[in-house]
Amino acid sequence: MTDRVPRTCTSTGLRLLPCRADTGHRIAKSTYPPLSAPVRHDAGPHRSERSSWGRYDAVDTQTLYTAQLATGAFAEVLAAFKVPLGTGSALERDARALGLTLEEFLADVAGDWEERSFMQTGTLPRSWRDDRTALVITHPRSGWLVDVEHPETLSALEPSLRTHLVVSGYPSFTTATLRGEDRALTTAIADIVHDVRLDDGTQALGIHFGSKHGESWCRALWLDRALDELTVTQADTIELTNPDFITTTRRFGIRPF
C-alpha cells in the first residue's frame, strides 16, 4: 500500500493526505516555545465550554496550527482586530472626544491597554508585533492528515454528527458548516478524527482544512503524535515593512502601529 498519494481510508471512509515534509507558516507568541499549544481538557461537547478552543482542538492534546501562506497565517490571527461590518472604530470616536488624533490617542493609552482592548477596533498596537514571531515550520515527512473538507470525509463523519446537526438547526453538512463558528461541532470532529485508527494501523497526525479567509489551506497538527517530526526552519520578528503583514492588514482594513 503506497503512502505517497491521497486516498480514502477503507476502514473509516476518511480522505487521507500523505505528509510530505512541506512547509507551513505560523504566527506565535514569543513568550512560549515555538512548537507548543495549550492542552485541552475534556469539558464535554457543549458549545459554551469549547467556544474559546481552536477550530480543530482535540481533547487531552496540544493542537498546533499552520497555514500554507504567510498571508494565511496572518489572516488567522489578525481577524479579531478587523472592524465588524456596520460599525466604526471605537478608538477613533474616543480620540475625537478628547480632541486627539488616533495616533496621539494610541500613544497615550497603548502602554496601559491590554491587547484584547484593541480587538475589533480596526487598529493594531505595536505591542502585538513585538510579542510575536513569524515562523516557517517543516511538516512531518511520513504519516497521514485527514482532508476534512473532502466529500468522502463529510460523508463518513455525518452519521456520527447527525444529532448535533439536527438539534443545532443545520439543514445539511457542508464545508460551510465546517467554516462556521460552532466550536462544539468542529472540536467534536477533531475528537473523532484524533481517536480513530486507520486501515494501515496508524492514527492521523492532524487535519487539513481550508481557511475561511480564503487563499490558503491550514493544518491542525496534534503534538502528541507530530511534535518529533516538526522543525522550525525560520523565525523572524514582525516589522511594519513585512510584505505579508502589509497585505493582510490592508485586506482587513487594519491600521498597524
C-alpha positions in Angstrom: 0.0 0.0 0.0 1.6 3.3 -1.1 1.6 6.2 1.3 2.5 8.8 -1.2 -0.8 9.6 -2.8 -4.1 10.9 -1.4 -6.6 8.1 -0.8 -9.7 7.2 1.1 -9.3 5.0 4.2 -11.0 1.7 3.7 -12.0 1.3 7.4 -13.1 4.8 8.3 -14.1 6.4 5.0 -11.9 9.5 5.8 -10.0 11.1 3.0 -6.2 10.9 3.7 -3.4 13.2 2.5 0.2 11.9 2.8 2.6 14.1 4.8 5.4 15.2 2.5 7.7 17.4 4.7 6.4 20.6 3.1 6.4 23.9 4.9 3.8 25.9 6.7 3.6 29.4 8.3 2.7 30.2 11.9 2.4 33.4 13.9 3.3 32.6 17.5 3.7 34.4 20.8 7.4 34.7 21.6 6.9 34.0 25.3 6.1 30.4 24.5 8.1 27.6 22.8 7.5 27.9 19.1 6.2 24.3 18.9 3.6 24.5 21.7 -0.1 25.0 22.3 -2.5 24.7 25.3 -3.7 21.3 26.3 -7.4 21.0 26.1 -9.1 19.0 28.8 -12.5 17.3 28.4 -15.2 19.9 29.2 -17.9 18.0 27.4 -19.3 18.7 23.9 -21.3 21.8 24.9 -20.8 25.0 22.8 -20.2 27.3 25.8 -17.4 25.2 27.2 -15.5 25.0 23.9 -16.1 28.4 22.4 -12.6 29.6 23.1 -10.9 26.5 21.6 -9.2 26.4 18.2 -11.2 25.0 15.3 -9.9 21.5 15.5 -8.5 21.3 19.0 -8.8 17.8 20.4 -9.2 16.7 24.0 -6.1 15.9 26.0 -3.5 17.1 23.5 -2.0 20.2 22.1 -3.0 21.4 18.7 -0.6 23.4 16.6 -1.9 25.4 13.6 0.0 26.3 10.4 -1.0 27.8 7.1 0.2 27.3 3.5 1.0 31.0 3.1 2.3 33.7 5.4 -0.7 35.9 4.5 -2.9 33.0 5.6 -1.2 32.7 8.9 -1.5 36.4 9.5 -5.2 36.3 8.5 -6.0 33.7 11.1 -4.6 35.7 14.0 -5.5 39.3 12.8 -9.2 38.7 12.0 -10.1 39.6 15.6 -8.8 43.2 15.0 -11.0 43.9 12.0 -13.8 46.3 12.5 -17.2 44.5 12.4 -19.4 45.3 9.4 -21.7 48.3 10.1 -19.6 49.8 12.9 -16.8 52.3 13.2 -13.6 52.2 15.2 -14.4 52.9 18.9 -10.9 54.2 19.3 -11.4 56.8 16.7 -14.5 58.0 18.4 -12.7 58.1 21.8 -9.8 60.1 20.2 -12.1 62.7 18.7 -13.9 63.1 22.0 -10.6 64.0 23.6 -9.6 66.3 20.7 -6.7 64.0 19.7 -5.7 62.2 16.5 -5.9 58.4 16.6 -2.1 58.3 16.6 -1.9 60.7 19.6 -4.6 58.7 21.4 -2.8 55.4 20.9 0.5 56.9 22.0 -1.2 57.8 25.3 -3.2 54.7 26.0 -1.5 51.8 24.2 1.0 51.1 27.0 -1.8 50.8 29.5 -4.3 48.8 27.5 -4.3 45.1 27.1 -4.2 43.7 23.6 -7.8 42.5 23.9 -8.9 46.1 24.2 -7.9 46.7 20.6 -9.8 43.7 19.2 -12.5 44.7 16.6 -11.3 48.3 16.5 -9.5 48.3 13.2 -6.2 49.2 14.9 -3.2 47.1 15.9 -0.9 48.2 18.7 2.9 47.8 18.2 3.0 45.5 21.2 1.1 42.9 19.2 4.1 42.7 16.7 6.7 42.9 19.5 5.2 40.0 21.3 5.1 37.6 18.2 7.3 35.8 15.8 6.7 34.7 12.2 7.7 31.1 11.9 8.3 28.8 9.0 7.7 25.1 10.0 8.6 21.9 8.2 5.8 19.4 8.5 6.2 15.7 9.1 7.6 13.6 6.1 5.5 10.5 6.9 2.0 9.7 8.2 -1.4 11.0 7.3 -3.5 14.1 7.5 -7.3 14.0 7.2 -8.7 16.2 4.5 -11.8 17.2 6.5 -13.5 19.2 3.7 -13.3 16.4 1.1 -16.7 15.0 0.2 -15.6 11.5 1.3 -14.8 12.8 4.8 -18.0 14.7 5.0 -20.0 11.6 4.1 -18.0 9.5 6.6 -18.5 11.9 9.5 -22.1 12.9 9.0 -23.7 9.8 10.8 -21.7 10.5 14.0 -22.7 14.2 13.9 -26.3 13.9 12.9 -27.9 14.6 16.3 -25.8 17.7 16.8 -26.6 18.9 13.3 -30.3 18.4 13.7 -30.5 19.9 17.1 -28.5 22.9 16.0 -30.7 23.6 13.0 -28.2 22.7 10.2 -30.1 21.8 7.0 -27.1 19.9 5.7 -23.5 19.1 6.5 -21.2 21.0 4.1 -17.9 22.9 4.1 -19.9 26.0 5.2 -20.8 24.1 8.4 -17.1 23.4 9.0 -16.0 27.0 8.4 -18.6 28.5 10.8 -18.1 29.3 14.5 -19.7 26.3 16.1 -16.7 25.1 18.1 -18.8 22.4 19.8 -19.2 20.8 16.3 -15.6 21.3 14.9 -13.9 20.1 18.1 -16.2 17.1 18.2 -14.9 16.3 14.7 -11.4 16.7 15.9 -12.0 14.3 18.8 -13.4 11.7 16.4 -10.6 12.0 13.9 -7.9 12.1 16.5 -9.1 8.8 18.1 -9.9 6.6 15.1 -7.4 4.0 13.8 -6.8 4.0 10.1 -6.7 0.9 7.8 -2.9 0.7 8.0 -2.9 0.6 11.8 -1.8 4.2 12.3 -3.6 7.3 13.5 -3.8 10.6 11.8 -1.3 13.3 12.7 -3.9 16.1 12.2 -6.5 17.8 10.0 -6.0 19.6 6.7 -8.7 22.3 6.0 -9.3 25.5 4.0 -9.0 28.9 5.6 -12.4 30.7 5.9 -10.5 33.8 4.9 -9.6 32.2 1.5 -6.4 31.8 -0.4 -4.6 29.4 2.0 -5.0 25.9 3.4 -4.5 25.4 7.1 -3.4 22.4 9.2 -4.2 21.4 12.8 -1.4 19.2 14.0 -1.7 17.2 17.2 1.5 17.4 19.1 1.1 14.1 20.9 2.0 12.5 17.5 3.5 15.1 15.3 5.9 17.0 17.6 9.0 15.0 17.0 8.7 15.5 13.2 8.1 19.2 13.2 11.0 21.6 12.7 11.2 25.4 12.9 13.3 26.4 9.9 12.9 30.2 10.2 11.9 32.6 12.9 11.5 36.4 12.1 10.4 39.4 14.1 7.3 41.1 12.6 8.2 44.5 11.2 5.8 47.1 9.7 7.6 46.6 6.4 6.8 42.8 6.3 5.1 42.5 2.9 2.7 39.7 4.1 1.8 41.7 7.2 1.2 44.7 5.0 -1.0 42.7 2.6 -3.1 41.2 5.4 -3.7 44.4 7.3 -4.7 46.2 4.1 -7.2 43.5 3.2 -8.7 43.7 6.7 -8.6 47.5 6.8 -6.5 47.4 9.9 -4.2 50.3 10.9 -1.0 48.8 12.4 1.3 50.9 14.7 
